[in-house]
Amino acid sequence: MRESVKWCQTTPIGRDETKSVVEADDGDRVVAWISDWLAEGGRVLLMTDYDGTLTPIVGDPAEAWLPDRVQRDLQTLAHSWQCRVALISGRDLEDLRARAPLAGTIYAGCHGLEVVGPDFSFCHPEAEAQRPVLEAVSRTLMARAPGIEGMRVEPKRLAVAIHYRDVPTAVRPELEAELARAIQQEGARLSIFHGVKVIEVLPQVNWNKGACAMWIYDWARRTLPAPMLTVYLGDDWTDEHAFEALAGLALTVRVGAQPPASRATYRLNDVARVHQLLAAMAAIAGPRSDP
């Protein structure tokens, strides 16, 4: 294998090597390393976020759909004997599967609380036990949403998302107060996360995208012959858990503007660069029928 491929697989990638601010796009290097790795028969576990990574962030999350060519590239990779593909998203599991219907793919919804693969499924038991409380909070918020301009509540199986992109700045304290009252009303201890123009209410469990990524990584090591190169792509602060968990084990790639403290080791400027990477991988990866 070329030296660049050997380097990207064997050099430890840890937090000590994380750049405080990454100004340059690493797309050309990352594409070259992974392409060479596949061309010389290596295996790849590709784990990726959906919104902001495979599709641009849009005003209405319901409008975030994969372009046909990107879906074809992902399907090619999922069908390859060299690759395993996993989508890890904050979206509801069934919503994620509907937006990326790819045979042979691993889907992880609600930040990894639910996982479905070709021959396995997983749901975090403690999260499942908190479903009734989450449903009650969701009903309360949906009843109050019409009174707050621009507020939109998205019920999920194991979470509730409150979108405030269209909520006037002056009204946002009222939205947050309603959320606090809804949770207090149920006497619940839930986790609250702030995303891009969204507040997520999740079960309070010791599980996140990082734990989920490691769970999938361990599965892939048992099922995908060595040598295996692991790649994780993400754009959101929730992906930082995965970047940290996979330090020294994977190429971790932040998509978009990189915050000063990101644990990812590499960066792609935007979603278009992700699409270029997927196209390059799909052009090389061998079909599942190969040796």
N, C-alpha and C positions, 0 to 999 in steps of 0.2 A: 504494500500500500504506500501511497505517497506520504512524504513526511507531514504534510498539512493534515492528512486524515489521521495519522498516528497521533499527532499532537492533540487534536480536538478530542480524541477518545481517551488518551492516557494521562494528560495533564490534569491534576486536581483542580477543580473549580470551586473555590470557597469564598466566604465573605471577605477574607483578607485581600482578595484580588478584585473585589468589586470596585468599579470606578465611581468616584463621588458624583461626577457629572459626565455623561457620555454624550458628546456632541456629534460624533460621526455615526453614520448609518453603517452597520456591519453586514448588510445584506449580501454583498458580493462574496465576502469571506465565508459566511454561513452557507450560502448556496453552493460554493465550491467544495467545502468540506463534506457536506452531506451528499452531494452528487458523486464525488469521488468514492465515498464510502459505499454507496449503493452500487456504483459501477464495478467495484471490486468484490461484490458479493456479500457485503455486510448487511446486517439487519437493523431496522430502525423501529423504535417505539415512538410514535408521534402523539403527544398530548397537547391539546389546544383548547383555549377558550373560544366562545362563539362571538358574542357582541363585542365590537371594537377590535377583534382579531381576525375573524373570518369575514365579518360584515362590518361596515362602518356604523358608528353610533348615529342613530336617527332620532328624530323628535318623537315618533310613535314606535315603540319597540315591536309592535305588531307588523310593522313594515320592513323589518330586518330579515331579508331572505338571501340565501346563497345564490350568486350568479350560476347559471347552468354550467359554465366551463369549470368553475371551482368545484361544484358538486361532482362533475365527471372526474376531476383530478383526485379528489378525496376517495371516490369509489374505486378508482384504479389502485390507489395505495392500499385501501382496505382489502382488495382482492389479491394483492401481491403476496407471494411467499416470503418476501423480504420485510414486510411491514405489518405493524399493528397500529390502528388509529383509535384514539380515544378523544371524545369531546367532553370537556368538563366545564359546566356553565352554571350560572345562578338561575337560569330558566327552569321552569318546571320540566320534569323528565319527559312527559309526553309531548310538550310543546317543542322541546329540543329535537326529539325524534321526528316530529312532523316537519320540522324545518330542514333537517338533514337526513332524509331517509336513505341510509347507506348500509347495505348488507355487510355483515361481518364487523361492524363498528361497535365500540364500547361507548355507551352514553352514561354520563354522570350528571344528574340534575340537582337543583337546589344546593349548589356549592359542594356537591359530592355526597350528599346525604342519601341519595338513591343511585344505584349503579346497575346497569343491565348490559350484559355482553353476549357474545355468541352462544355461550354454554353456561352462563352463571347470572345470578342477580343478587343484589344486596340492598337492604334498607336498614339504616341505623336504628336499632331497637328503641333507644331512648328518645330519638326524634319522633318515631312513630307513636310513642306513648303520649307525646305532647300535642298530637294532632287536634284533639277536641278543643284545647285552649286556643290554638292558632285559628281554628275555624270560628270560634266565638269572637275573637279579636277582629277577624276579617268581617264578620257580619256587622259588628258595631261600627267599624270604620266605614263600611259601605253605606250604612244608614246615615252617617254624619257627613259623608263626602259632598252631597249636593249643596250643603251650606257653606262650602269653602271653594271659592273660585279656582278652577283649574286642577283641583285635587282628583287623582285617579287611583283607585285601589285595585290591585291585581291579586286575587286569591291564588295561592298555589297549594299543592298537596301538603308540603311540609314548610311552608313559609307564607308571608304576606308582604307584598311590595307596594309601597306608597310612592307614586310618581308625582313629582312637584315641578316638572319642567315648565308647566304653564301656570304655576301659582305665583302671583305677584309677590315680590320680595317682602312687602309690608304685611302680607297675609301669612307668611311662612311660620311665624311664631304661633299663630292660631292652629295651624296644622300640627305642629309638634305638640302643642298642648292637648289636642284631641287624641293624638296617638298615645300620649302618656296616660290620659284618662281611660282609654280603652284597655290598656294593659293593666292598670291598677284595678279597674272594674272586675277583671277576671282573677285578680289576686295572683297573677302569674309572674314567674321570673323567666324572661325571654331575652334573647340576644338581639341587639339593634345595631345594624351596620349602615353606614352612609356611603352610597355609591355615587355614580354620575347622575345627578338630578333624581335620585331615588333613595328611599329609606327602606331597608329590608328588615323584617321581623322574622327571626329564626328561632328554632328550638335551642335551648341552652345545653349544648353537648360539647364534649371534647373532640370535635371533628371539624375539619375545614378542607379546602382544596389541597392543602399540603398532605394531610393524612390520606385523602382519597388518591392523590397522585402516587404516593408510596404504596398504597394497596394495589393499584394497577401495575406499578413497576414490579412489585414482587410477583404478581401473576404472570407478567410478560416474561420475566426471567425463567420461569418454570416452563413456559410454552413456546418461547421463541429461541431457537438455537443461537448460541454465541458465535461470533462477537455481536453484541447488541449496543447500538448507540441510541440514547434516549434524548429526545428533544421536547421541550415544553415552551409553548408560545402563549403569552397572555398580555393584556393591556391594563388590567385593573389592579387596585390595591389588594383585592382578595387573592389575586394570583401571586402576590408576594409570599404567601404561605407556602405555595408550591416551589417558588424559586429558592426559598430557604431550606425546605425539606430535601430538595434535590441537589443541594450544593455538593459538588464533587462527584455527582452521579450522572449529570445531564448537561446538555447545552441549554441554558435558560435564556429566553429571548423576550425582552420587553418590546411591545409594539406601541408606536406613537411616542409622544413626548415623555421623556424619562424623568421621574422625580429624583431629587438629589440622593435619596437613601435607598433606591431600588437595589434589591439583592440579585437581580438578573445580571448576567455577565455580558450579554450582547443586546443590541437594539436594532430593530427595523423601524424605519421612519413611519410607515403607515400600513394600512390593510393591503394596498396594492403590492407592497413588497412581500407580504405573506403570500399573496396569490402567485407571485413570480416564483417563490420558493416551492410552493406546491406543484406548480407546472413543471419545474425542473426535476423534482423528485418523481413525478408521475411519468415523465418521459424516459426514465431510466429503470424504474422498479419492474422486476420480472413478474409475470402472471402467476397466480397461485398454483397452477399446474406444473410449474417448473420444479426441478429437484429441490 
